[in-house]
Amino acid sequence: MKILYHHRTQAADGQYVHISELTHALESLGHEIVMVGPGGNEKRKMDAGTDSGPSLRDRLPAWLYELLEFGYSGLAFLKLWKAYRAHKPDVLYERYNIFCLSGVWLKRLTGLRMALEVNAPLFEERSTHGNLSLKGLARWTEATAWRAADVCLPVTDVLADYVRAVGVPENRISVIPNGAGEPFLDGSADGDSVRARHGLDGRLVLGFTGFVRAWHGIDKVIDLLAGDRLPPEAHLLMVGDGPARADLEAQARRLGVSERVTFTGVVQRDAVPHYVAAFDIALQPHVVAYASPLKLIEYLALGRAIVGPATPNIQEILTDGETGLLFEPGNTDAFAEAIVHLANDPALRKRLGDAALALLQSRDLTWRHNAETVVRLFQAMPRR
């Protein structure tokens, strides 16, 4: 199958990981990817994983920036039309973005079967956190895109409720959560090398991967390290960077536990499995309500004992006391209690870690399985 893949992503973050992992998985199944994205992104452009630069969003009035976003649909449509004429793809796979209707227009013009991956309800997200100005246009483009696709692929059932709310029927919705890639599955992850590099041999490692924000609640973990409720060998390993890092490092110095906290800064993507393999307890302290956290799936793949919030989207994956230890969302005291419980119970850590890996295997939460599901959905669509 020849798949025309369209996205409007330039960030080198979890979005890049999703695009790269899924397209690689589709190719490994023997399918051809024709990539169309910003800046003339050809098929392998996303492999670079680099950000194209600062956004104009903060430098322009909101209404003008949003008109430019909508106007980009016209440019993207021309790129898609050119790719369609040149490559004669069998299907169109698009990663949904707000104000973007170029894929819908191509589908309507050509009859291409279309799958639309939905990672967030961007109208609500931008209305709440992004100073959205042209709300009527944003709401209309979102609903139009979701309803036009042959199948919508939200990453959680919580997100699927948003898709249902605009009138997309159940038989055109398929929930596909994030997956784990081969480096997390093939047994090559080497946590011992990470422990040796950072002086963590013999430590009980509490680990976190990703962008570090203040609302993640990591300050509570540092408070615990300064008390006497955790084993003396407990150590916090923060894999990543972010705006909260400086404050957390200052907190650790103030409390006299700097030697028990390690910040790695940004690490290369291919090094992440080795770091996760070094964790004894994997922390998922906060989650966006509709998201499918990539780190959660990767924690499962390496059989880590997980502490996470009991939000509906997390409960789509984890069961409290069986495949993870869940706490009341937003309750930092409950978060701390869960860490203390797990840190002082090695048998529970072993049981939850084994169950986490078994869960990933039984549900096949892998990018390859996701790619197989996408292909089956395309094959089930009537040809036009």
PyMOL commands that set and color helices and strands:
alter all, ss='L'
color gray80, all
select helices_A, chain A and resi 14-28+38-40+45-48+62-87+102-110+122-129+135-148+157-165+170-172+182-185+191-197+214-216+218-226+245-255+258-260+269-277+294-301+312-315+332-343+346-363+367-380
alter helices_A, ss='H'
color red, helices_A
select strands_A, chain A and resi 2-6+32-36+91-95+113-118+151-154+204-209+234-239+261-263+281-283+305-309+325-327
alter strands_A, ss='S'
color yellow, strands_A
deselect
rebuild
show_as cartoon
